[in-house]
Structures are given as structure tokens and as C-alpha cells.
Amino acid sequence: MPTLTAMSTSLVNASIGPFVVRELIGAGGIAEVFRVEHQEDRRCFALKVIRPERQRDKEKLKSFQDEFVLLQKLQHPSIPVARRSGEIEGRACFVMDLIPGDTFAALQAAKQPIPGPRSLKGLVEVVAYVHDQDLIHNDIKLENAFLRPDGGVSLIDFGNVKRVLNDNVITRFFTKKPSQIFGTATYLAPELIAGKRPTLQSDLYAIGVCAFLMLTGKPPFDESRQSGRLRANLSGNAPSIRERLPAIPPPVAYGIDRCLAKAPEERPAHAGELLHSLKNFG
């Protein structure tokens, strides 16, 4: 996580409407997230604020604003509710629900136990809802999944969502391919590394990686360098999860292994298909 900057600290005690900024709780390449407090009832929410250098990038600014609009439309208990948007000290921002608990990445870093089967099913269930809306989350990873105190799973960071495209001659001709690789090396599907557009199946590949991490504590490819992880995802053969968890039920192992197939068409077509494989798991 990036370090606390002077610009970040300058927002502490600033206000947007009835909300007062209290502290920085997260940061990424596009935005920072602060805990804010409602002045009247003292309830806490999250404030997502675009980074100053990204504010000047029209494409990044539009994606940031689109995330707020999308969160207002999505209605699922595992997706934070967007409350209001605006600006704070000249930077675009929006207020959303503050998710209690910790990310799975933070839990693993602290060597805290994870209820693997239940958590995996919770993650797949919310991604299935996203896929039902003809949307690709496009950044599924343990850093974006929370384990709540009630045992449920929440999914955050919808700033990179893409809409499912009909794969025909017209869309192939008029849709721009990504100009650069986006994502975290550990979770990137081989076709994304090769410069192709994200799809539901690239989300499924990332879920397969999450499954390995949640259930075994390690990704399918454990290279220490980012370049090594990219090469492994691009051309390496992922191990079967049964090599690490021999007792895992065969239908579950089959579903997870399919997620990590090199060819997108060999993966589940939709997160709901994988969810069906997990129905009796745990």
C-alpha cells in the first residue's frame, strides 16, 4: 500500500456535506479511501477520493465517476452502497458504506484463519451477481474482498468494471484493445497478459487464483518476482488443487481447476456455473 502522503494528511478534518474526514484507511494507484464520520449521528462511512495526478487524466476521472453511478445501480448485500458524490479540495470523491472486517489479503498477511469453503462460496456468489448484470469486475483479488464479522464476504473496487461485449465482427472492429496490461500479476489471466479484452472468463481465472489462496494459503504459481508470475500465468500449467488438498471433493476440485485453464473457453462460462460446483462444499 502506498505511504501516507502530505496531500492525504491535508484531507483529515476536511468536510464534504455532513461528513468529516477522520483518517486514511486505504490507498491504490487511482484513489485513496478515508474513514469519514457523519456530524449528526457519528456513523462512519468510507470516502473514496481520486488521486490528484489522476484527477487530470480525463479517462481515469471518467472511470472514477462511472464507479459511483454503477454502485448506485447495483443492489447486493455484499456490494457497498454509494451515498453521495462531489469534490473535496478540488478532487472528485464519493461517500459509500464502510465495510466492517478485514480484507482476505490482510488476514493472510497477519496469519489469521480464513473459513475457506464458506468464504470462497461467498466471493463466487457476489461475482455471479455481477456477471448476471453483464458486467466483468476485472480486478478480483484478495485485496478487494472483505471478510465481515458476520462471516459474509463483500467485494469492493468497481472502478475497472467492463461491460460484456457481444463477440461479433462489429464489436471486434470498433472496440479498442487495452493499451497496457492492467491488474495484479498473481491474478492475471493469460489472455489479459497477451493484450486481449477482459471477459467473464478472465474474472473466473482470478477466482481460481483466489480459491488456491483461500484454501491452501498459496497461489497456484508461487514465483517470487512479478515477471515470473506473469510468465507462469501466460504459459505454465497450473497444478490441480487436489495436489495440495487431496481431501477436497472432486466436483469442487474440478470447478476450481477449470477456472485456471489456459484457454478461456475451457473455463466456466459464468461465476454462477462455478457456484453450482461449490453448492455442497463445506
C-alpha positions as CSV (number, residue, x, y, z in Angstrom):
1,M,0.0,0.0,0.0
2,P,1.4,3.5,-0.9
3,T,2.7,5.5,2.0
4,L,0.7,8.3,3.6
5,T,1.3,11.5,1.6
6,A,1.2,15.1,2.7
7,M,-1.8,15.5,0.3
8,S,-3.6,12.7,2.2
9,T,-3.0,14.2,5.6
10,S,-4.3,17.5,4.4
11,L,-7.7,16.0,3.9
12,V,-8.0,14.9,7.6
13,N,-10.7,17.1,9.3
14,A,-11.9,18.4,5.9
15,S,-15.7,18.1,5.2
16,I,-18.0,17.1,2.4
17,G,-21.6,17.8,3.3
18,P,-22.3,16.4,6.7
19,F,-19.2,14.1,6.6
20,V,-15.9,14.9,8.3
21,V,-12.7,13.1,7.2
22,R,-11.1,11.2,10.1
23,E,-8.3,9.0,8.7
24,L,-6.8,7.3,5.7
25,I,-7.7,3.6,5.6
26,G,-6.6,2.5,2.1
27,A,-4.8,3.6,-1.0
28,G,-4.2,2.4,-4.5
29,G,-2.9,3.7,-7.8
30,I,-6.1,5.6,-8.7
31,A,-7.7,6.6,-5.4
32,E,-7.4,6.9,-1.6
33,V,-10.0,5.8,0.9
34,F,-10.7,7.6,4.1
35,R,-13.0,6.9,7.1
36,V,-15.4,9.7,7.5
37,E,-17.9,10.4,10.3
38,H,-21.4,11.9,9.9
39,Q,-21.5,15.0,12.1
40,E,-25.0,14.4,13.4
41,D,-25.2,10.7,14.3
42,R,-21.5,9.8,14.4
43,R,-22.0,6.9,12.0
44,C,-18.9,6.0,10.0
45,F,-18.7,5.7,6.2
46,A,-15.9,5.4,3.6
47,L,-14.9,8.3,1.3
48,K,-13.1,7.4,-1.9
49,V,-11.0,10.3,-3.3
50,I,-9.2,10.3,-6.6
51,R,-5.5,11.0,-6.5
52,P,-4.5,14.5,-7.6
53,E,-2.5,13.2,-10.6
54,R,-5.4,11.0,-11.7
55,Q,-7.8,13.9,-11.5
56,R,-6.1,15.5,-14.5
57,D,-6.4,12.2,-16.5
58,K,-9.8,12.5,-18.3
59,E,-10.1,8.8,-18.8
60,K,-9.3,7.9,-15.2
61,L,-11.6,10.7,-13.9
62,K,-14.5,9.3,-16.0
63,S,-13.9,5.8,-14.7
64,F,-13.9,7.1,-11.2
65,Q,-17.2,8.9,-11.7
66,D,-18.7,5.9,-13.5
67,E,-17.9,3.8,-10.5
68,F,-20.2,5.9,-8.3
69,V,-23.0,5.7,-10.9
70,L,-22.5,1.9,-11.1
71,L,-22.6,1.4,-7.3
72,Q,-25.8,3.3,-7.1
73,K,-27.4,0.8,-9.5
74,L,-26.0,-2.4,-8.1
75,Q,-28.1,-3.8,-5.2
76,H,-26.5,-6.6,-3.4
77,P,-25.7,-7.0,0.3
78,S,-22.1,-7.8,-0.5
79,I,-21.5,-4.6,-2.5
80,P,-21.1,-1.3,-0.7
81,V,-23.9,1.3,-1.2
82,A,-22.9,4.6,-2.8
83,R,-24.3,7.6,-0.8
84,R,-23.3,10.9,-2.5
85,S,-20.6,12.3,-4.8
86,G,-18.9,15.6,-5.0
87,E,-15.5,17.2,-4.6
88,I,-13.2,17.7,-1.7
89,E,-10.3,20.2,-2.0
90,G,-10.7,20.1,-5.8
91,R,-10.6,16.3,-6.0
92,A,-13.5,14.1,-7.2
93,C,-14.9,11.9,-4.4
94,F,-17.8,9.8,-3.3
95,V,-19.2,8.5,0.0
96,M,-20.1,4.9,0.4
97,D,-20.8,2.4,3.1
98,L,-17.8,1.4,5.3
99,I,-17.4,-2.3,5.2
100,P,-16.5,-3.8,8.6
101,G,-13.9,-6.5,8.9
102,D,-10.6,-7.1,7.0
103,T,-9.6,-8.0,3.5
104,F,-8.6,-11.5,2.9
105,A,-5.1,-10.3,1.9
106,A,-4.7,-8.6,5.3
107,L,-5.9,-11.7,7.2
108,Q,-3.4,-13.9,5.3
109,A,-0.6,-11.4,6.0
110,A,-1.5,-11.5,9.7
111,K,-1.7,-15.3,9.5
112,Q,-5.3,-15.2,10.7
113,P,-7.6,-18.2,10.0
114,I,-9.9,-18.0,7.0
115,P,-13.1,-20.0,6.7
116,G,-12.1,-21.2,3.3
117,P,-15.1,-23.0,1.8
118,R,-17.7,-20.5,3.1
119,S,-15.6,-17.5,2.1
120,L,-15.0,-18.9,-1.4
121,K,-18.7,-19.5,-1.9
122,G,-19.4,-16.0,-0.7
123,L,-17.0,-14.5,-3.1
124,V,-18.3,-16.5,-6.1
125,E,-21.9,-15.7,-5.2
126,V,-21.3,-11.9,-5.3
127,V,-19.3,-12.2,-8.6
128,A,-22.2,-14.3,-10.0
129,Y,-24.5,-11.4,-9.3
130,V,-22.1,-9.0,-11.0
131,H,-21.9,-11.4,-14.0
132,D,-25.7,-11.5,-14.1
133,Q,-25.7,-7.8,-14.7
134,D,-23.5,-8.4,-17.8
135,L,-20.5,-6.9,-16.0
136,I,-16.9,-8.0,-15.6
137,H,-15.4,-6.9,-12.3
138,N,-11.9,-7.0,-13.8
139,D,-10.0,-6.7,-10.6
140,I,-10.9,-9.7,-8.4
141,K,-8.2,-10.4,-5.8
142,L,-7.9,-10.9,-2.0
143,E,-7.2,-7.2,-1.5
144,N,-10.6,-6.4,-2.9
145,A,-12.6,-9.0,-0.9
146,F,-13.6,-8.4,2.8
147,L,-14.4,-11.0,5.4
148,R,-17.1,-9.3,7.5
149,P,-17.7,-10.0,11.2
150,D,-20.9,-11.9,10.3
151,G,-18.9,-14.3,8.2
152,G,-20.1,-12.9,4.9
153,V,-17.9,-11.7,2.1
154,S,-18.0,-8.2,0.5
155,L,-16.5,-7.2,-2.8
156,I,-15.1,-3.7,-3.4
157,D,-13.3,-1.6,-6.1
158,F,-15.6,-1.4,-9.1
159,G,-13.5,1.3,-10.8
160,N,-12.3,-1.1,-13.5
161,V,-15.6,-2.8,-14.4
162,K,-16.2,-3.6,-18.1
163,R,-19.4,-4.4,-19.8
164,V,-19.7,-7.8,-21.5
165,L,-19.5,-7.3,-25.3
166,N,-21.1,-9.5,-27.9
167,D,-18.2,-11.0,-29.8
168,N,-19.0,-10.2,-33.4
169,V,-17.3,-8.5,-36.2
170,I,-18.6,-5.1,-35.4
171,T,-17.5,-5.1,-31.7
172,R,-14.1,-6.6,-32.6
173,F,-13.6,-3.8,-35.1
174,F,-14.8,-0.8,-33.1
175,T,-13.7,-1.8,-29.5
176,K,-10.2,-0.7,-28.6
177,K,-7.9,-3.3,-27.1
178,P,-6.2,-2.4,-23.9
179,S,-3.1,-0.2,-24.5
180,Q,-1.3,-1.7,-21.4
181,I,-1.7,-4.6,-19.1
182,F,-3.9,-3.8,-16.1
183,G,-4.1,-5.8,-13.0
184,T,-2.1,-7.7,-10.3
185,A,0.3,-10.2,-11.8
186,T,-0.8,-13.1,-9.5
187,Y,-4.4,-12.9,-10.7
188,L,-4.0,-12.1,-14.4
189,A,-5.4,-14.5,-16.9
190,P,-3.1,-15.4,-19.8
191,E,-5.3,-13.7,-22.4
192,L,-5.0,-10.4,-20.5
193,I,-1.3,-10.7,-20.4
194,A,-1.4,-11.2,-24.1
195,G,-3.3,-7.9,-24.5
196,K,-6.8,-9.1,-25.1
197,R,-10.0,-7.7,-23.6
198,P,-11.3,-8.8,-20.2
199,T,-14.2,-11.2,-20.2
200,L,-16.2,-13.2,-17.7
201,Q,-13.7,-16.0,-18.1
202,S,-10.8,-13.7,-17.1
203,D,-12.8,-13.0,-13.9
204,L,-13.1,-16.8,-13.4
205,Y,-9.3,-17.2,-13.7
206,A,-8.8,-14.6,-10.9
207,I,-11.4,-16.5,-8.8
208,G,-9.4,-19.7,-9.4
209,V,-6.3,-18.0,-8.0
210,C,-8.3,-16.7,-5.0
211,A,-9.5,-20.3,-4.4
212,F,-6.0,-21.5,-4.1
213,L,-5.1,-18.7,-1.8
214,M,-8.2,-19.2,0.4
215,L,-8.0,-22.9,0.6
216,T,-4.2,-23.6,0.6
217,G,-2.7,-20.3,1.6
218,K,-0.6,-20.1,-1.6
219,P,-1.4,-19.1,-5.2
220,P,-1.1,-21.8,-7.9
221,F,2.1,-20.2,-9.1
222,D,4.4,-19.1,-6.3
223,E,7.2,-17.3,-8.1
224,S,8.7,-14.5,-6.1
225,R,9.1,-12.0,-8.9
226,Q,6.2,-10.3,-10.8
227,S,7.8,-11.2,-14.1
228,G,7.9,-14.9,-13.1
229,R,4.2,-14.8,-12.1
230,L,3.3,-13.3,-15.4
231,R,5.2,-15.9,-17.3
232,A,3.7,-18.7,-15.3
233,N,0.1,-17.4,-15.8
234,L,0.8,-17.0,-19.5
235,S,2.3,-20.3,-20.3
236,G,2.7,-22.5,-17.2
237,N,0.4,-25.4,-16.3
238,A,-1.4,-24.8,-13.0
239,P,-1.3,-27.7,-10.6
240,S,-4.6,-29.4,-9.7
241,I,-5.8,-28.1,-6.3
242,R,-6.1,-31.8,-5.2
243,E,-2.3,-31.9,-5.3
244,R,-2.4,-29.6,-2.3
245,L,-5.7,-30.6,-0.8
246,P,-6.2,-34.4,-1.6
247,A,-9.5,-34.5,0.5
248,I,-11.2,-31.7,-1.4
249,P,-14.4,-33.0,-3.1
250,P,-13.9,-33.9,-6.7
251,P,-16.6,-31.7,-8.1
252,V,-15.1,-28.7,-6.2
253,A,-11.6,-29.5,-7.4
254,Y,-12.9,-29.9,-11.0
255,G,-14.6,-26.5,-10.9
256,I,-11.5,-24.7,-9.5
257,D,-9.1,-26.4,-11.9
258,R,-11.3,-25.4,-14.8
259,C,-11.0,-21.7,-13.7
260,L,-7.3,-21.9,-14.3
261,A,-7.5,-23.4,-17.8
262,K,-5.2,-21.5,-20.2
263,A,-8.0,-21.2,-22.9
264,P,-10.9,-19.0,-21.7
265,E,-13.4,-21.3,-23.5
266,E,-12.4,-24.2,-21.2
267,R,-13.3,-22.2,-18.1
268,P,-16.8,-21.9,-16.6
269,A,-18.9,-19.6,-18.7
270,H,-20.2,-17.6,-15.7
271,A,-19.5,-17.4,-12.0
272,G,-22.9,-19.0,-11.4
273,E,-21.7,-22.1,-13.1
274,L,-18.8,-22.4,-10.6
275,L,-21.1,-21.6,-7.7
276,H,-23.2,-24.7,-8.7
277,S,-20.0,-26.8,-8.3
278,L,-19.5,-25.4,-4.8
279,K,-23.0,-25.9,-3.6
280,N,-22.2,-28.8,-1.2
281,F,-18.7,-27.5,-0.3
282,G,-18.1,-27.0,3.4
